[in-house]
């Protein structure tokens, strides 16, 4: 074992403890997938969780060992675009409970590091679809992931999923609401993790809010649509995982929902959300954030 291998192994165990990871294959992925392969050449601009209101720091050199800490590494510092902190993304991936053979969607794949971790968990029999809205990042992800035959990456904003269903979906950018196409693409018993964030002009491209886990609830089918196609469950189980600050998704946010979400979080910053309802109903005291097509309920 080389010194870098040993450092990568320690990093994996450190993230396991920090994020309380329960998925053994994810810990192995952290120990085996080279993070430096998916980042621009060093020295690297980085940000720790304690640096959110400070100027990002820069590594003293370009040694890959500098990357094996719980820090977010800049992809494009000028745009405040970082490849997120491993403990937060590790928590999100762990919540998906990936198993060998899983069908996975990663929206916001960036340069591909966290997509590679999920592909490792899904194994050779799995299928991972990465979608990235930035053309240059999509191209770099395709290059970085060329040795992962189970991974396909294409450029897009997440509205077109190219058909099929997924056992796990990770939305890797802040949104104001889940798109119906994501919920409809979730296989029975599948899991979806997304950052539900509010933003304001003073925050620039960064939004703040909740990282939530949405789980398909078996036995609650929706009303059949055209050609008797079942649009999926009318309600989903929800669990709030943690608070998060993250880059806002491009082209997927709604201004009205953004304002309502900000007001809801001011009143109750860390709500015990239990379900996401898609059925038509009047606002009730159990509605933390009500909308006609997606109501976050307590």
Order of alpha helices (4+ residues) and beta strands (2+ residues): alpha-alpha-beta-beta-beta-beta-alpha-beta-alpha-beta-alpha-beta-beta-alpha-beta-beta-beta-alpha-beta-beta-beta
